Amino acid sequence: MNNLPPQKQIPLKWLIGLSVVLLLIILAAGLKPRGFRFDNKVSWIKDQPGIRFSRFGIAYTNSFNDSIPANISGTDDFSLEIALKPASYRGRRFKFILALHDGKDSEQLLMAQLRSSFVVMNGDDYTYRRKIKRIAADAAAAASPSPAARFVTITSGKEGTRIYLDGEPVRTQKDLTLKIPPGGNARLLLGNSVYGRHSWQGDIFGLALYRHTVTSREAADHFKRWAEDRSFSYAADGNAFALYLFDEKAGTRALDHAGGNLHLEIPSRMKILEWKILALPWKGFRFSRSFIADIIINLFGFIPFGFILFATLIRFGGTFDKHAIFFTVILCFFVSLVIEILQAWIPSRSSHMLDLLLNTLGAWVGAIGCRFFGEVKGEGLKVKGER
């Protein structure tokens, strides 16, 4: 054993302290909210009926269960009308305006914003890699490309799906029939997904859902009546199975004026309704600069920690000395696992299996690097070439 002279040894307490510092840095970086605040960023609009969604906001109903007629779930004939104004057309994220979700992403009915387009679909093919059928309409008016209030009508039935903007038909897709999720366990969400990671920003002035397809004449008439007083009160006699006027102006609930019990909850704290922990590496995969950056950060971020932790364990001697690489990798694996699990509760972060694998690999590389470039013996850390 070639030990360094005492004056050239790194004291064990220094190694332990450095390990703790690196651990705290990793935890702080891994659990940093990145702009997220736990307050629910939904507020009432004061000068007209409506609610405003800022970043990381959500409104939702409880599960439909018996509140919705059994013949509505999975139906081939329905319509929805919504008056809204997006905060911006910028950004490449898929932002959820409205969703009916029954616990299965593959069956959800979704209306989302992608840049200046309103996209309506069933399922979770947000990147359109699987080419699942969808329908979209550009909300930006040629005369005014800035966001403006739009009255959107969506009808779907056996004859296909159609989108109206301000009472005018703008897109028809005859080979697409959308469905309300079957099973009666769906819930309605506004402004976000059940995971809290697809936040939309803007104003919603009213919402109605019908158990039939609205005709072109009805769509034009409904827009005209809404434009007169900016109220959805006209829909009270339109056989809607859910109707929200958003005229409460205060409180934590938007009432369902269709006579049902599908009231929208607007909690004071941001609520995540379902957790997605350790998503599979290929789930939502999209090759981009941000994806490459994430790989580099997750891999190289754990290399220094693995290096110092390996050196620290060697100094303890005994079993730790003999199996230092094993213990280093296992300890770093559990640190990364804790971070990934906790990230599921932070909407601005994502819990991914790939991150866990990269963190663990980085720790292994750090431990191997310490063994290769440095020689740890008993009580000392010795850089190769020193005697």
N, C-alpha and C positions, 0 to 999 in steps of 0.2 A: 504494500500500500504506500503510495507516494502522497503524503499529506503536505499541504502548504504550511509554511511557517505560520504560527499563530497570528502574526501581524498581517498576513495576506489572506487569512480566512474571512469569509463573510459571516458575521455572527448569525446564529440561528434566528434570533429575535428579529433581525433585519429582514431575513427571508420570510418569516411569518408575517411581519408587518407589510412587506411588499405584496405578499399574496392576498392579504385582506384588502389592501388598497385597490389592487386590480379587480378583486371580486366586487367591491363596491362600485367601481367604474362600470363594470359589465352590467351589474344590476340596474344602475342608473340609466345606462344607455338602452338596455333591453326593455325597461318599463317606463321610459319617458313618454308622456301622453301625446306629444307632438301636436299641440294645439287643442287637444280635447279637454273639455271641462265637464264635470259630472252634472252640471245643471242642464235640464232639458231646454234646448233653445227653440221653444215654441211660444209665441205670444199672440194675444188678441189684437186685431186691427181695430183702432178706435173710431175711425171716421166712416166705416162701412162694415157690413158683415164680412167676416173672414178671419183666418189665422195665418200667422207668418212663421215660416221655418227658417231659422238660421242654421249655422253649421252644427251638426250632431243633435238634431231634434227628431221627435217621433210622436205620433198619435196613433192609438190602436184600440180595437174593440177586444172584448173577450171572445173566446171561441163561439162560433155561431150556435152549435149544438141544436137545441130545439127552437131557437129564436128565428131561424130561417126555415121556410117551408122545405120539406124533403125533396120536392120536385125541382127546387132551384139548384141544389148542388149537382154539378156535372151536367147542367142543362146546356142545350145547344142553341138556345134563344135567350139573349139578354142584351141589355144596353146600359151604358153608364154615361152620365153627363157630368162634366167638371169645369168650373170656371177658375182659371189660375193665371198667375203671372210669374214666370221664372225670374230669379234675381239676375241671372247672367246666362249667356250662351257659350261661355268659355269653358275649357276643361275637357279632358278626354274620358273622365270617369262615367260609369253607368250609374245614373242617379235615380233612385226609386221615388216616383211621385205617389204611386198607389200600388198596393199589392193585396191579393187575397191568397193567404198562405195557410196550408193545412198540415204543416210539418214536413212536407216533402218539397224541396226546391224544384224538382222536376215537374211538379204539377201546379205550381203557383201560377196565378193569373197576374200579370204585371204590366203596369204602365210606367215607363221610365223616360228620362230625358238624356239624350246623347248629343252633346253640342246643342244645335238649335232644333233638333228633331224630337218628336214624341214617338216613342217606340212602344208597341203593344204586342204581347206574346204570352205564351205558356212556357214555363220551364226556366232554366238557368243558363242558357247559351248566350251569355252576355257579350262575349267576343265574337259570336257568330261563326266560330270554328266548326261547329257541328251542323251548321246550315239548317237549324230548326226554323220552321216557317214563322214569320213575324210580319207585322205591318207597321209602317212608319210614315209620318207626315212632317214636313218642315214647318215649324211654327213661326219662323222669321218672315215677316211681310216684306215684299220687295221695296215698298215705299218707306218702310221703317224697320231697318234690320235690328234695332235695339229691342230688348224684351218688352212686350206689351201684354195687356190682359187679353186672354183668348178663351173662348167658350168652345170646349171640345166635346163632341159626341162620338161615342164608339158603339157600334152595333155589330152583333155577331149572331149568325144563325145558319140554317141549312143552306142558305143561298150565298154564304160567304161573310166576310167582315168588311166594314166600311168605317172610315174616319171622316167626320165633318169638323171644319174649323169655322166658327162664327156662323153656323147654320148652313155652310156651303160644303158639299161633298168634295173631298180633295184626294182620296185614295180608296180604291176598292180592290179587294183580293178575294176572288170567288173560290179559290182552292184552300182557303184558310178558315177554319171554324174554331173559335176559341171556346174554352170551357171554364166555368167556375169550378174550383177544386172539389172533387167528390168527397163524400163521407160525413159532411156536417160538422167537421172539427176545424174548419177554416176560421181565420180571423182577418179582419180588414186592418190594413196599416196605411198610414199616410206619412210621407216625408222620409221614409227609411225602410230598410229591410229588417227582418227579425233579428239579424246579427248586429245591427247598428252600424254597418260599414258602408252603406250606400246612400249617404245623406243627400237630400235634395234641398236647395235653398230657393225660397220664393213664397208667394202668397196663394192661398186657396180660398175662394170666395163662396163656394157652394159645391155640393156633390149629391147626385141622385143615382141610384141603381134600380133598374127595372127588370121585370121578369118577361119581357117581350122585346122584339126589335122595334126601335123607333123608326118611323118612316121619314123620308126626306122632308115632307111637309111639316111633320111634327118637329124635326130638328131645327128647321128654319123658324118655326113659330116659337119654340122654346128659347132660342137665342134672342129673338125680338123681345120677348117678354122679360127675359133676364136683363137685357140692355136698358130697359126702361127704368128699372129701379135697383139693379144689381142685387136682386134677391131671388132665391130659389123657391119662394113660397108658391109659385105657379105649379110646382111638382107635387103639391100635397094631394091633388086629386088625380095624379097620373099613374096610379097603380105601382108606385115605387115600393120596393121591399126594404130600402134604406135611404134616408133623406137627411141631409145635414145643411142647415141654414147658416150655421156659424154666426148667429146673432146674439149669443149669450154675453159677449163682451168681457167676461171675467169667469174665473173658476177653473176647475181642472177637468171639465167634462163638456163635450159638444153633444147635444141631445139628438137622438134619432127621431125625426118628426114624421116617420112613416108609420108610427104606431107600434113599432117593434121594440126590442130591447137592445139594439145594437149601438149603444152609446159609445162615443169615442172618448177614451181616457187620454188626458193630457197631463201626465205627472210632472211634478216640479223637478224631479231628478231624471236624468237620462236612463231609460230602461232598456236593457238587452233582453229580448224574449227567448232567444235560443243561442247556444254557444257552439261555435265550431272550433274544436281543439285539434291541433296537429293535422291540418288538411294535408291530403296526399300530395306528393311533389308535382304530379301532373295536373292537379285540379286547378283550373284557371290559368294554366301556364301560358305565358306570353313573353316571347323573347324580345327584350328591349334593353336600353341602357340602364334603366332602374333595376331590372332583373339582374344584370351583370354586377351592378353596384352592390346589390343585396348579397350576392354570392361572395364578393370580395370582403365585404364588411363582416359577414358571419364566419367566414373561414379565417381571415387574418386577425379578427378581433380576439379569438381565443388562443392564438399561438403564443403571445407573451404570457398569458395566464398559465398555459400548459407548461411552458418553459420554467417559470419560477416555482410553480407548484411541484413539479418534478424535483427541482433542486431542493426544495424544502423537505419533501418526503424522504429523499436520500439522507439528509442530515439526521433524521430520526433513527436511522439504522434499522436493524432487525428485519421484520417482515416487510416493512415499508421500503427498505433498501432493496430487497430481493425482487419485489413486485411493484416498483415505483411507477412504471409505465401503466400497468393495469389500474392502480389506484388513481393515478392522475386522470386517465380517460374516464373511469367510472365517476369520479367526483365532478368532473367537468360536464359529463353527460347529465347528471342530476341537477346541476346548476342551470344548464340550458333547459332542461325539462320543466323546472319550476318557472322559468321566465316564459316559456311558450304557453304554459297553462294559464298563467296570470294575464298574458296578453289577450286571451279570449275575452276578458272583461273590459278591455280598453278598445273602443271602436276604431280609434286611429291606428291600431296595430293589428297584425294578423298572426295567428298561431299556425305555423307550418312545420311539417315533418322535415322538409328540406333544410330549414334553419337548424333544427336539432342535429341533423346528420352533419351539416357543415361545421357547427360549433364543436362537435365531438371530434371530427377529423382535424380541425385546427388545434385542439388540445393535444391530440396524438402527435401531430407534426411538431408542436412546441416541445413535447417531452423527448421525442427522437432527436430534435435539434440540440437540446440541452445535453443529452448523452453523447452526441457526436462531437459537438464543439467544446464541451466542457467535461471535466472528469470530477465527479463528486465522490469523495472517499471519506468515510467515517465522519470526521468533524470539519472537513474543509471542502471548498469549491475551488477547483484548479482548472484554469484555462489550458488547453492542450498546448504543449511546447514549453510550459513553465515547469521548472524543477525546484 
